[in-house]
Amino acid sequence: MKIKWSLISMIIQNFKILSFLLVLLFLPLISCDDGSDLKDFQIDSKYTLVIPQYGCSGCISQGKRFAKEHLNSSCFSIVFTKIQDLKKLKIDFGYEEVDAPNVILDTDNTLEGYVEGYPVMITENEKIELDNSGFKHYWDFAKDLAECK
């Protein structure tokens, strides 16, 4: 009887180890990154601000304010993603502003997995997340954008 229980215990322990190894093996294949990238967009700007429609409301409001202030900058593009209500976006950001040449609407949500619930600034292959702790970066971007008008 004792041999029978030790055999069952050994099988269970081996099963746990095998399960753990399988999870480690397949985890990279099922990661959260969906492969979306700015390379899918034809953006030739030095700075690209990617703003989700929904998420951290204060962060998104700050991103929209910054985008409006620098809407006519020649080296700045704005991409809106995670668009759930295009009419609401046009009301919030402005109908004329949404139609500006450097504003891109990601209506297919290609960049949905690229941003979380707050804006992201892309500059020369660097991704800078602009959550509540990233507000200080807006000042640096404003200085750089003032030089490229």
MIKOL-663711 format. One line per 3 residues: number of its first residue (from 1); for each residue x, y, z of N, C-alpha, C. Coordinates in nm, 2 decimals. Last residue first. Example, Ala and Ser with C-alpha at 12.3 -4.5 7.8 and 13.67 -1.06 7.14 Angstrom:
BEGIN
2) 1.28:-0.22:0.71:1.37:-0.11:0.71:1.29:0.00:0.79  1.32:-0.57:0.78:1.23:-0.45:0.78:1.32:-0.33:0.78 $
This chain:
BEGIN
149) 0.91:7.47:-3.63:0.79:7.52:-3.70:0.83:7.57:-3.84  1.10:7.36:-3.47:1.08:7.30:-3.60:0.96:7.35:-3.67  1.12:7.47:-3.22:1.23:7.49:-3.31:1.20:7.44:-3.45 $
146) 0.90:7.38:-3.08:0.91:7.53:-3.11:1.02:7.56:-3.22  0.96:7.12:-3.03:0.86:7.15:-3.14:0.86:7.30:-3.18  1.13:7.15:-2.81:1.18:7.09:-2.94:1.09:7.12:-3.05 $
143) 0.96:7.26:-2.62:1.08:7.33:-2.66:1.13:7.28:-2.80  0.77:7.05:-2.60:0.73:7.18:-2.64:0.85:7.26:-2.69  0.92:6.84:-2.49:0.87:6.83:-2.63:0.83:6.96:-2.68 $
140) 0.97:6.95:-2.24:1.08:6.92:-2.33:1.04:6.91:-2.47  0.70:6.96:-2.14:0.78:7.08:-2.15:0.90:7.06:-2.25  0.63:6.69:-2.14:0.56:6.78:-2.23:0.64:6.91:-2.25 $
137) 0.76:6.56:-1.93:0.82:6.55:-2.06:0.75:6.64:-2.16  0.60:6.59:-1.71:0.72:6.68:-1.72:0.78:6.67:-1.86  0.42:6.39:-1.72:0.38:6.52:-1.76:0.50:6.61:-1.78 $
134) 0.46:6.13:-1.63:0.53:6.17:-1.75:0.50:6.31:-1.80  0.30:6.05:-1.42:0.44:6.08:-1.39:0.52:6.13:-1.51  0.06:6.00:-1.56:0.07:6.11:-1.46:0.21:6.15:-1.43 $
131) 0.21:5.90:-1.88:0.11:5.89:-1.77:0.12:6.00:-1.67  0.34:5.88:-2.13:0.30:6.00:-2.07:0.18:5.98:-1.98  0.62:5.70:-2.23:0.48:5.69:-2.18:0.45:5.82:-2.10 $
128) 0.80:5.70:-2.51:0.79:5.77:-2.38:0.65:5.77:-2.34  1.01:5.52:-2.72:0.87:5.53:-2.67:0.87:5.58:-2.53  1.22:5.60:-2.98:1.21:5.59:-2.84:1.06:5.61:-2.80 $
125) 1.26:5.64:-3.25:1.25:5.50:-3.20:1.25:5.49:-3.05  1.22:5.93:-3.26:1.34:5.86:-3.30:1.36:5.72:-3.24  0.96:5.92:-3.04:1.06:6.01:-3.10:1.19:5.93:-3.13 $
122) 0.64:5.91:-2.94:0.74:5.83:-3.01:0.83:5.93:-3.08  0.45:5.92:-2.65:0.52:6.00:-2.75:0.63:5.91:-2.81  0.13:5.82:-2.55:0.27:5.78:-2.57:0.33:5.87:-2.68 $
119) -0.14:5.85:-2.32:-0.07:5.89:-2.44:0.07:5.84:-2.43  -0.31:5.57:-2.16:-0.25:5.70:-2.15:-0.17:5.73:-2.28  -0.37:5.30:-2.13:-0.47:5.40:-2.11:-0.42:5.54:-2.10 $
116) -0.13:5.19:-2.36:-0.22:5.15:-2.25:-0.33:5.26:-2.25  -0.04:5.11:-2.70:-0.06:5.21:-2.59:-0.15:5.15:-2.48  -0.04:4.89:-2.86:0.08:4.97:-2.85:0.08:5.07:-2.73 $
113) -0.28:4.77:-2.91:-0.19:4.71:-2.82:-0.06:4.78:-2.79  -0.38:4.96:-3.10:-0.45:4.94:-2.97:-0.36:4.87:-2.87  -0.30:5.02:-3.35:-0.21:5.05:-3.25:-0.27:5.03:-3.11 $
110) -0.52:4.95:-3.51:-0.40:4.88:-3.53:-0.30:4.90:-3.42  -0.79:5.04:-3.52:-0.73:5.01:-3.39:-0.60:4.92:-3.41  -0.90:5.14:-3.74:-0.89:5.00:-3.73:-0.83:4.95:-3.60 $
107) -0.87:5.41:-3.70:-1.01:5.36:-3.68:-1.01:5.20:-3.68  -0.67:5.62:-3.62:-0.65:5.47:-3.62:-0.79:5.40:-3.60  -0.63:5.91:-3.77:-0.73:5.84:-3.70:-0.71:5.69:-3.72 $
104) -0.39:6.16:-3.75:-0.43:6.03:-3.81:-0.52:5.96:-3.72  -0.30:6.48:-3.84:-0.38:6.40:-3.74:-0.42:6.27:-3.82  -0.18:6.65:-4.02:-0.09:6.57:-3.93:-0.17:6.49:-3.82 $
101) -0.39:6.79:-4.14:-0.31:6.70:-4.22:-0.22:6.61:-4.13  -0.70:6.80:-3.96:-0.57:6.86:-3.99:-0.48:6.75:-4.06  -0.94:6.70:-3.87:-0.92:6.70:-4.01:-0.78:6.76:-4.05 $
98) -0.94:6.76:-3.60:-0.94:6.61:-3.64:-0.90:6.60:-3.79  -0.98:7.03:-3.61:-0.85:6.98:-3.57:-0.84:6.83:-3.61  -1.25:7.06:-3.69:-1.14:7.11:-3.77:-1.01:7.05:-3.74 $
95) -1.37:6.94:-3.46:-1.40:6.89:-3.59:-1.29:6.93:-3.69  -1.22:6.86:-3.15:-1.26:6.96:-3.25:-1.27:6.91:-3.39  -1.20:6.69:-2.94:-1.08:6.74:-2.99:-1.11:6.86:-3.09 $
92) -1.48:6.64:-2.88:-1.38:6.66:-2.77:-1.25:6.73:-2.83  -1.60:6.59:-3.13:-1.65:6.69:-3.04:-1.55:6.73:-2.94  -1.44:6.38:-3.22:-1.45:6.50:-3.30:-1.50:6.62:-3.21 $
89) -1.50:6.19:-3.02:-1.36:6.23:-3.04:-1.36:6.36:-3.12  -1.77:6.15:-3.07:-1.73:6.21:-2.94:-1.59:6.26:-2.95  -1.76:6.03:-3.33:-1.83:6.16:-3.31:-1.78:6.23:-3.18 $
86) -1.62:5.79:-3.27:-1.56:5.89:-3.36:-1.63:6.03:-3.34  -1.58:5.59:-3.03:-1.69:5.68:-3.07:-1.63:5.80:-3.14  -1.36:5.44:-2.99:-1.48:5.37:-2.98:-1.60:5.46:-3.03 $
83) -1.03:5.41:-3.08:-1.15:5.49:-3.10:-1.27:5.41:-3.09  -0.77:5.34:-3.03:-0.87:5.28:-2.94:-1.00:5.37:-2.95  -0.60:5.65:-3.13:-0.63:5.50:-3.14:-0.73:5.46:-3.03 $
80) -0.47:5.91:-3.31:-0.58:5.87:-3.21:-0.61:5.72:-3.23  -0.17:6.06:-3.35:-0.25:5.94:-3.39:-0.35:5.92:-3.27  -0.01:6.34:-3.48:-0.10:6.29:-3.37:-0.18:6.17:-3.43 $
77) 0.32:6.46:-3.55:0.20:6.39:-3.59:0.12:6.35:-3.47  0.55:6.71:-3.62:0.47:6.65:-3.52:0.34:6.59:-3.58  0.69:6.90:-3.77:0.76:6.77:-3.73:0.68:6.69:-3.63 $
74) 0.55:7.13:-3.80:0.58:7.05:-3.92:0.64:6.91:-3.89  0.27:7.22:-3.61:0.41:7.20:-3.62:0.44:7.10:-3.73  0.00:7.27:-3.57:0.06:7.31:-3.69:0.21:7.29:-3.70 $
71) -0.05:7.18:-3.31:-0.12:7.11:-3.42:-0.05:7.15:-3.55  0.02:7.23:-3.05:0.13:7.21:-3.15:0.08:7.15:-3.28  -0.21:7.26:-2.90:-0.12:7.37:-2.90:-0.01:7.36:-3.01 $
68) -0.33:7.00:-2.95:-0.39:7.12:-3.00:-0.29:7.24:-3.01  -0.15:6.84:-2.80:-0.17:6.82:-2.94:-0.23:6.94:-3.01  -0.19:6.94:-2.54:-0.06:6.95:-2.60:-0.07:6.94:-2.75 $
65) -0.46:6.86:-2.51:-0.42:7.00:-2.50:-0.29:7.02:-2.57  -0.43:6.58:-2.53:-0.51:6.65:-2.63:-0.48:6.80:-2.63  -0.28:6.52:-2.30:-0.23:6.49:-2.44:-0.30:6.57:-2.54 $
62) -0.45:6.60:-2.10:-0.33:6.67:-2.12:-0.27:6.65:-2.26  -0.65:6.41:-2.15:-0.68:6.55:-2.16:-0.56:6.63:-2.18  -0.51:6.18:-2.08:-0.56:6.20:-2.22:-0.59:6.34:-2.24 $
59) -0.47:6.22:-1.81:-0.35:6.20:-1.90:-0.39:6.23:-2.05  -0.73:6.23:-1.71:-0.64:6.34:-1.69:-0.52:6.34:-1.79  -0.83:5.97:-1.78:-0.89:6.09:-1.84:-0.80:6.22:-1.82 $
56) -0.69:5.69:-1.88:-0.67:5.79:-1.78:-0.72:5.92:-1.83  -0.92:5.59:-2.13:-0.82:5.55:-2.03:-0.81:5.65:-1.92  -0.99:5.64:-2.48:-1.03:5.61:-2.34:-0.92:5.56:-2.25 $
53) -0.85:5.70:-2.70:-0.97:5.77:-2.67:-1.01:5.76:-2.53  -0.49:5.74:-2.69:-0.61:5.65:-2.69:-0.73:5.74:-2.65  -0.25:5.89:-2.89:-0.35:5.91:-2.78:-0.46:5.82:-2.79 $
50) 0.07:5.94:-2.97:-0.03:5.84:-2.99:-0.12:5.86:-2.87  0.26:6.16:-3.14:0.19:6.15:-3.01:0.07:6.05:-3.04  0.58:6.18:-3.27:0.44:6.12:-3.30:0.38:6.10:-3.16 $
47) 0.83:6.36:-3.42:0.76:6.33:-3.30:0.62:6.28:-3.34  0.92:6.37:-3.68:1.02:6.35:-3.58:0.95:6.31:-3.45  0.72:6.20:-3.93:0.74:6.31:-3.83:0.85:6.27:-3.73 $
44) 0.62:6.03:-4.11:0.75:6.08:-4.13:0.78:6.19:-4.04  0.44:5.73:-4.12:0.45:5.86:-4.05:0.60:5.90:-4.06  0.25:5.51:-4.22:0.35:5.59:-4.29:0.36:5.73:-4.22 $
41) 0.21:5.23:-4.00:0.17:5.37:-4.04:0.28:5.43:-4.12  0.34:5.01:-3.92:0.22:4.99:-4.00:0.17:5.12:-4.06  0.53:5.11:-3.76:0.58:5.08:-3.89:0.46:5.05:-3.98 $
38) 0.43:5.12:-3.51:0.42:5.24:-3.59:0.46:5.22:-3.73  0.26:4.81:-3.45:0.38:4.89:-3.45:0.35:5.01:-3.53  0.16:4.50:-3.30:0.12:4.63:-3.37:0.24:4.72:-3.35 $
35) 0.20:4.27:-3.17:0.28:4.29:-3.28:0.25:4.42:-3.35  0.07:4.23:-2.94:0.00:4.18:-3.06:0.08:4.21:-3.18  0.18:4.13:-2.63:0.21:4.21:-2.74:0.15:4.15:-2.87 $
32) 0.13:3.93:-2.44:0.03:4.03:-2.46:0.06:4.12:-2.59  0.22:3.59:-2.55:0.24:3.71:-2.48:0.13:3.82:-2.52  0.23:3.33:-2.64:0.10:3.39:-2.61:0.11:3.52:-2.53 $
29) 0.49:3.26:-2.67:0.41:3.25:-2.79:0.27:3.32:-2.77  0.60:3.27:-2.42:0.64:3.37:-2.52:0.55:3.37:-2.64  0.47:3.04:-2.30:0.44:3.17:-2.26:0.49:3.28:-2.36 $
26) 0.55:2.78:-2.37:0.45:2.85:-2.45:0.42:2.99:-2.42  0.75:2.72:-2.18:0.77:2.70:-2.32:0.68:2.78:-2.40  0.62:2.76:-1.93:0.74:2.84:-1.97:0.77:2.83:-2.12 $
23) 0.43:2.56:-1.95:0.39:2.70:-1.94:0.50:2.79:-1.98  0.59:2.33:-1.96:0.51:2.36:-2.07:0.46:2.51:-2.07  0.70:2.34:-1.70:0.78:2.35:-1.82:0.71:2.39:-1.94 $
20) 0.46:2.30:-1.55:0.54:2.42:-1.53:0.63:2.44:-1.65  0.40:2.04:-1.63:0.31:2.15:-1.65:0.38:2.28:-1.65  0.62:1.90:-1.53:0.60:1.90:-1.67:0.50:2.01:-1.71 $
17) 0.58:1.93:-1.25:0.70:1.98:-1.32:0.68:2.00:-1.47  0.34:1.80:-1.22:0.35:1.95:-1.19:0.47:2.01:-1.25  0.41:1.54:-1.29:0.31:1.61:-1.37:0.32:1.77:-1.35 $
14) 0.58:1.47:-1.09:0.63:1.48:-1.23:0.54:1.56:-1.32  0.39:1.47:-0.88:0.51:1.56:-0.88:0.56:1.58:-1.02  0.23:1.26:-0.96:0.17:1.39:-0.94:0.28:1.50:-0.95 $
11) 0.41:1.05:-0.96:0.35:1.08:-1.08:0.29:1.22:-1.07  0.48:1.04:-0.68:0.58:1.07:-0.78:0.52:1.11:-0.91  0.23:0.97:-0.57:0.29:1.09:-0.54:0.40:1.13:-0.64 $
8) 0.20:0.71:-0.68:0.10:0.82:-0.72:0.16:0.95:-0.69  0.42:0.59:-0.55:0.41:0.59:-0.69:0.32:0.70:-0.74  0.33:0.61:-0.28:0.46:0.68:-0.33:0.47:0.69:-0.48 $
5) 0.11:0.45:-0.29:0.09:0.59:-0.26:0.22:0.67:-0.30  0.23:0.20:-0.34:0.13:0.25:-0.43:0.11:0.40:-0.41  0.39:0.16:-0.12:0.45:0.17:-0.25:0.35:0.23:-0.35 $
2) 0.20:0.12:0.08:0.28:0.24:0.09:0.35:0.26:-0.05  0.08:-0.12:0.00:0.00:0.00:0.00:0.09:0.13:0.00 $
